Amino acid sequence: MFVGQLLYCLGIVVTVGCAIMLLLSFFSGSGLMVAPSFGVLNGLIAMGVGDLVIHSNHRRNLSMDRE
């Protein structure tokens, strides 16, 4: 459960940080938008994987309680 929560929180931090970098590079006129774009994608993937881990652990705990 800790791993899922950690992945989700790190995904939020990376996504927000790279989104800010993407906005700053967009408004400053520099063409360096590739790395922050991949950072946003990486953060969203980490959030999705963390959410899947949290839900799979929750479902496993519910099925163990029913038995």
Secondary structure, DSSP 4 states (H G I P E B T S, - for coil): -HHHHHHHHHHHHHHHHHHHHHHHHHHHT-S--HHHHHHHHHHHHHHHHHHHHHHHHHHHHHHHHH-
